[in-house]
Amino acid sequence: MSERESVRQNVQRIVVAGAGMAGVQTVVALREQGYPGELVLVGAEHHPPYDRPPLSKDILLGRAEHSRFEVDYTELGVELLLGRRAVGLDTERRLLHIEGGDLPYDRLVLATGATPVVLPGQPASAYLLRTHDDAVALKGVLRPGARIVVVGAGWIGAEAATVARLLGCEVTVLEAAPVPLAGALPAEVGERMRDWYAEAGIELRTSTGVGGVVAGDERLEGDARTAVLLTDGSELVADAVVVGIGARPDTGWLDGSGIALDDTGAVAADAWLRTSAEGVFAVGDCASFPSARYRTRLRVHHWDNALQGARVAATNALRLEELGPEQVYDPVPYFWSEQFGRMVQYAGHHGAGDELLWRGDPAGGGGWGALWLRGDVPVALLAVDRPRDLAQGRRLIERGRPVDRVSAADPSVQLKAAVRPELC
């Protein structure tokens, strides 16, 4: 009997808490890797598991009714428990507490994702865009002429504003920071995206704080019954308010479990995606992991991280403690956003000390991008309507290849041709 076959026989039940991309891909990977035992996937929502990126695109635009994963859970031998939110964890007895009962486990994978940040006192009439139900509810109010206020000019806010404008709404976007995408990108990069809003016919107000949202206010005229209260004392009347100001790891239910969290509230997984509790792993938006590549702990709230991390978590969950983990997780993070008729892609991770090198002229029309360098080695890349740059740049980052700065800044030169072979 092989070592891996012995492990499979000793692990009788694996439970995955969270039925988003990370959770679904974990159970799929476990079966692909030959795990024959009991496999339980627990989801908080009543809907069959679905993909989230289409929510702000195809679902809102009416191009699709759902974004369910094409997985046959019965054929896969997965017990699917929907509408059963995880509410607690006893790591000593290896019990996952869920609504309606307890689930014993030999291995547990935490994949509960993230929950959206809300405004203080945010009324139920303000829309989020995190779940299928959120998207369906918002779709019903995005009609021609509707006055839509979007709070937050981050990735979700920009995508929601894009779709609302395409559907004929009058759109205003409010952002507390001086530029769009503050926190995700340096100010000089976010500033280059400001004009996208005006070109789309959207009013963007930066450096504008929101104090709250008032719904059902009889002072408001017509059918509009929502007011956005700004911190300068003024108000904005809206038919609907969309809040997209970030998300936090969904880990509050782990209080008292002994599972270690980092300073952002994410599960502090190690390089093999193990948690501080024996037999428990964590993956996706609810977790962070140490990156040797970037010499820091990363928390990546994007689709690709959920997909890639699930495969590593599955591999390492099929190892007994005495054998040790098999696979280290240290990816080059990647994400994309479709906004204002543009494809925006980013790979890697940049820090405050990394040097920004423009690739092409953002003001010159057409695609452009930016590289972040440590010395001459790219550590991150932004590509706007330049998918080839993204593909080639991601490989350079993965391999740690130094580049010639003049060539790398020239958009007519392919990035793979900018490598300095004498330094490789």
C-alpha positions in Angstrom: 0.0 0.0 0.0 1.4 3.4 -0.9 1.8 6.2 1.6 -0.9 8.3 0.0 -3.3 5.3 -0.1 -2.7 4.8 3.7 -3.6 8.4 4.3 -6.8 8.1 2.4 -7.9 5.1 4.5 -7.2 7.0 7.7 -9.1 10.1 6.7 -12.7 9.0 6.8 -14.5 12.4 6.6 -13.5 15.8 5.3 -15.9 18.7 5.9 -15.6 21.9 3.9 -17.2 25.0 5.5 -18.2 27.4 2.8 -19.7 26.7 -0.7 -18.2 29.5 -2.8 -15.4 29.1 -5.3 -12.8 28.0 -2.7 -15.1 25.4 -1.1 -16.4 23.9 -4.3 -13.0 23.7 -5.9 -11.7 22.0 -2.7 -14.2 19.2 -2.9 -13.6 18.8 -6.6 -9.8 18.7 -6.1 -10.1 16.1 -3.3 -12.0 13.7 -5.6 -9.6 14.4 -8.5 -6.7 13.5 -6.1 -8.4 10.2 -5.3 -9.9 10.8 -1.9 -12.6 8.1 -1.4 -14.1 8.9 2.0 -17.0 11.0 3.2 -17.0 14.5 1.8 -19.4 17.2 3.1 -19.8 20.7 1.7 -21.6 23.2 3.9 -23.1 26.5 2.5 -24.8 29.3 4.3 -27.1 30.2 1.4 -30.0 28.1 0.1 -28.9 28.5 -3.5 -26.8 25.8 -5.2 -23.1 27.0 -5.1 -22.4 29.7 -7.7 -19.6 31.9 -9.1 -19.5 35.5 -7.9 -17.8 37.5 -10.7 -20.8 37.3 -13.0 -23.0 38.9 -10.3 -21.7 42.4 -11.2 -21.7 41.7 -14.9 -24.0 39.2 -16.6 -26.6 38.9 -13.9 -27.1 42.6 -13.6 -27.2 43.1 -17.3 -29.8 40.3 -17.7 -27.5 38.1 -19.8 -27.8 35.2 -17.4 -30.3 34.2 -14.7 -27.7 32.5 -12.5 -24.0 31.6 -12.3 -24.2 28.1 -10.8 -21.1 25.9 -11.0 -21.5 23.0 -13.3 -20.8 20.4 -10.7 -22.8 17.2 -10.2 -22.4 16.8 -6.4 -24.3 13.5 -6.3 -22.1 12.0 -9.0 -19.1 13.4 -7.1 -20.2 11.8 -3.9 -20.5 15.1 -2.0 -23.1 15.6 0.6 -24.3 19.2 0.0 -25.8 20.9 3.1 -27.3 24.3 2.0 -28.8 27.0 4.2 -26.6 25.7 7.1 -24.3 28.5 8.2 -21.3 27.6 10.3 -21.7 29.0 13.8 -18.9 27.6 15.8 -16.0 25.1 16.0 -14.7 22.7 18.7 -11.2 21.7 17.6 -10.6 19.4 20.5 -13.6 17.1 19.7 -13.3 17.9 16.0 -16.9 19.2 15.7 -18.1 21.8 13.3 -21.2 23.5 14.7 -23.7 24.5 12.0 -27.2 25.7 12.1 -29.3 22.6 12.9 -26.6 20.4 14.4 -22.9 19.4 14.6 -20.7 17.7 12.0 -17.7 15.6 13.1 -14.7 15.7 10.9 -11.2 14.1 10.4 -10.1 17.1 8.3 -11.8 20.5 8.0 -11.3 23.1 5.4 -12.4 26.7 6.2 -13.7 28.5 3.1 -16.3 30.8 4.5 -15.2 33.8 2.4 -15.8 37.4 3.3 -18.7 39.6 4.3 -19.2 43.1 2.9 -18.5 46.2 5.0 -21.6 48.3 5.6 -22.1 52.0 6.4 -23.0 52.9 10.0 -26.7 52.4 10.5 -27.1 51.2 6.9 -30.7 50.5 6.1 -31.9 47.3 4.5 -33.0 49.4 1.4 -29.3 50.1 0.6 -28.0 47.5 -1.9 -24.9 45.3 -1.5 -23.4 43.2 -4.3 -22.0 40.1 -2.7 -24.7 37.4 -3.2 -27.0 36.2 -5.9 -30.0 37.6 -4.0 -28.2 41.0 -3.8 -27.7 41.0 -7.6 -31.3 40.1 -8.3 -32.6 42.8 -6.0 -30.3 45.4 -7.5 -31.2 44.4 -11.0 -34.8 45.3 -10.3 -34.0 49.0 -9.7 -31.5 49.6 -12.4 -33.9 51.1 -15.0 -33.5 54.0 -17.4 -33.5 57.3 -15.6 -33.2 55.9 -12.1 -30.9 58.0 -9.8 -28.3 55.6 -8.5 -25.7 56.6 -5.9 -22.7 54.2 -5.6 -20.7 54.5 -2.4 -17.1 53.5 -3.0 -15.0 53.8 -6.2 -13.2 50.5 -5.7 -13.4 47.4 -8.0 -17.0 46.6 -7.1 -18.2 50.2 -7.1 -16.7 50.8 -10.5 -18.3 47.6 -12.0 -21.7 48.5 -10.5 -21.5 52.0 -11.8 -20.5 50.7 -15.2 -23.5 48.4 -15.4 -25.9 51.0 -14.0 -24.9 53.5 -16.7 -25.2 50.9 -19.4 -28.8 50.4 -18.3 -29.5 54.1 -18.6 -29.3 55.1 -15.0 -28.1 58.5 -13.8 -25.1 57.6 -11.7 -23.1 59.4 -9.0 -20.1 57.7 -7.3 -18.9 58.8 -3.9 -15.4 58.0 -2.7 -13.9 59.1 0.6 -10.3 58.9 -0.8 -8.9 61.5 -3.1 -8.7 59.1 -6.1 -10.5 55.9 -7.3 -9.1 52.5 -6.2 -7.4 54.0 -3.3 -5.8 51.3 -1.2 -5.6 48.9 -4.2 -3.4 51.0 -6.3 -1.1 54.0 -5.7 -2.7 57.4 -6.0 -0.9 58.3 -9.3 -2.3 55.2 -10.9 -5.8 55.7 -9.6 -5.8 59.3 -10.8 -5.3 58.0 -14.3 -8.7 56.3 -14.1 -10.6 59.3 -13.0 -11.5 60.4 -16.5 -13.1 57.0 -17.2 -16.1 58.1 -15.1 -16.7 61.3 -16.9 -16.3 59.6 -20.3 -19.1 57.2 -19.2 -21.4 60.0 -18.1 -20.9 59.3 -14.4 -20.4 61.9 -11.8 -17.4 61.0 -9.6 -17.0 62.8 -6.3 -13.8 62.0 -4.5 -12.7 63.2 -1.0 -16.4 62.9 -0.1 -17.4 61.2 3.1 -20.7 59.5 3.7 -22.3 59.9 7.1 -25.2 57.6 6.6 -28.2 56.7 4.4 -31.8 57.6 5.3 -34.6 55.5 3.8 -38.4 56.1 3.8 -37.9 59.9 4.3 -41.2 61.6 3.6 -39.4 64.9 2.9 -38.1 63.4 -0.4 -40.0 64.1 -3.6 -41.6 61.7 -6.0 -40.9 58.0 -5.6 -37.4 58.5 -4.3 -37.3 57.7 -0.6 -33.6 57.4 0.0 -31.1 60.2 0.9 -27.4 59.8 1.3 -26.1 62.0 4.1 -22.6 63.5 3.4 -20.2 64.4 6.1 -20.2 68.0 4.9 -23.9 68.3 5.9 -25.4 68.0 2.4 -27.6 65.3 1.1 -28.0 63.4 -2.2 -31.5 62.1 -3.2 -31.4 58.6 -4.8 -33.8 56.0 -6.1 -31.3 53.4 -5.0 -28.0 53.3 -3.1 -25.3 50.7 -3.8 -22.6 50.3 -1.1 -19.3 48.8 -2.2 -16.7 49.8 0.4 -14.9 46.5 0.9 -15.2 43.2 2.6 -13.9 41.6 5.8 -13.1 37.9 6.4 -16.1 35.9 7.6 -14.4 34.6 10.7 -16.4 36.0 13.6 -18.0 32.6 14.1 -14.6 31.2 15.0 -14.5 33.1 18.3 -13.5 30.8 21.1 -12.3 28.1 18.8 -8.6 28.7 19.3 -8.1 29.2 15.6 -5.4 32.0 15.3 -6.4 35.1 13.3 -4.2 37.7 11.9 -4.5 41.5 12.6 -7.1 41.8 9.8 -9.4 39.1 11.2 -8.4 36.5 8.6 -7.5 33.0 9.6 -3.7 33.0 9.9 -2.8 30.0 7.7 0.7 28.8 7.2 2.6 28.3 4.0 0.8 24.9 3.5 -2.6 26.5 4.3 -2.8 24.8 7.7 -4.4 26.7 10.6 -3.2 26.7 14.2 -5.5 23.7 14.9 -4.6 20.2 13.9 -6.4 18.9 10.9 -7.9 22.3 10.0 -7.0 24.2 6.8 -8.1 27.5 5.5 -8.4 28.9 1.9 -9.8 31.8 -0.1 -11.2 35.1 1.2 -11.3 34.1 4.9 -7.6 33.3 5.1 -4.2 34.9 4.8 -0.9 33.1 4.1 2.8 34.0 4.4 4.5 34.7 1.0 8.2 33.9 0.8 8.1 35.5 -2.6 6.9 38.9 -1.3 8.2 38.5 2.3 4.9 39.4 3.9 1.6 37.9 4.8 -1.0 38.2 2.0 -4.8 38.3 2.1 -6.1 38.1 -1.4 -9.8 38.6 -2.0 -10.0 37.4 -5.6 -11.3 34.5 -7.7 -7.9 33.1 -8.8 -6.7 32.8 -5.2 -9.8 30.8 -4.3 -9.2 28.5 -7.3 -5.4 27.9 -6.8 -5.5 27.8 -3.0 -8.2 25.1 -3.0 -6.0 22.7 -4.9 -3.1 23.2 -2.4 -5.5 22.8 0.6 -6.9 19.6 -0.9 -3.4 18.2 -1.5 -2.2 18.9 2.0 -5.4 17.8 3.7 -4.7 14.3 2.4 -1.5 14.1 4.5 -1.3 12.7 8.0 0.2 15.0 10.6 3.3 12.8 11.0 4.0 12.9 7.3 3.9 16.6 7.0 2.5 18.8 4.2 3.4 18.3 0.5 2.8 21.6 -1.2 3.7 25.2 -0.3 1.3 27.9 -1.4 3.1 31.0 -2.7 1.3 32.2 -5.8 1.7 35.4 -7.9 -1.8 36.9 -7.1 -4.0 37.8 -10.0 -7.3 39.5 -10.6 -9.2 41.4 -13.2 -12.1 43.9 -13.5 -14.2 44.9 -16.4 -15.2 48.5 -16.1 -16.0 51.4 -18.5 -15.4 49.3 -21.5 -11.9 48.3 -20.4 -10.3 45.1 -19.1 -8.2 45.9 -16.1 -5.8 43.1 -15.0 -3.3 43.0 -12.2 -0.7 40.4 -11.2 1.7 40.3 -8.3 2.0 42.4 -5.2 3.6 45.8 -4.8 4.7 47.6 -1.7 5.4 51.2 -0.8 9.1 50.8 -1.6 8.7 49.4 -5.1 9.4 51.6 -8.0 6.6 52.4 -10.5 7.5 52.2 -14.2 4.8 53.3 -16.7 4.3 51.2 -19.8 2.8 53.4 -22.4 0.9 56.7 -21.9 -2.5 56.5 -20.1 -3.4 59.8 -21.7 -2.5 58.8 -25.2 -5.5 56.4 -25.8 -5.4 52.7 -26.3 -4.0 50.2 -23.8 -1.4 51.0 -21.2 0.1 49.5 -18.1 2.5 49.9 -15.2 5.3 47.7 -13.7 6.5 47.7 -10.1 10.2 46.9 -9.8 12.5 45.9 -7.0 15.8 46.7 -8.5 15.3 45.6 -12.0 13.0 42.7 -11.2 9.2 43.1 -11.7 7.1 42.2 -8.7 3.7 43.4 -9.9 2.0 44.5 -13.2 -1.1 46.4 -14.1 -2.4 46.0 -17.7 -5.3 48.0 -19.1 -6.5 46.4 -22.4 -3.2 44.7 -22.8 -3.8 40.9 -22.1 -0.5 39.9 -23.7 1.4 42.1 -21.3 -0.4 40.4 -18.4 0.4 36.9 -19.6 4.0 37.7 -20.3 4.5 39.9 -17.2 3.1 37.3 -14.9 5.6 34.8 -16.1 8.4 37.2 -15.6 7.2 37.8 -12.0 7.0 34.1 -11.3 10.5 33.5 -12.5 12.0 36.7 -11.0 13.4 37.8 -14.3 15.2 41.2 -14.4 14.2 43.6 -17.3 15.7 46.4 -19.2 13.9 49.5 -18.0 13.9 51.3 -21.4 12.5 48.3 -23.2 10.0 47.5 -20.5 8.6 51.1 -20.6 8.1 50.8 -24.4 4.6 49.4 -25.2 5.8 48.4 -28.7 8.3 46.0 -27.2 6.8 42.7 -25.9 7.6 42.2 -22.2 9.2 38.9 -22.8 11.7 40.7 -25.1 12.6 43.1 -22.3 14.3 40.5 -20.2 18.0 41.1 -19.5 19.5 37.6 -20.2 22.9 38.5 -18.8 21.3 38.9 -15.4 19.1 35.8 -15.4 
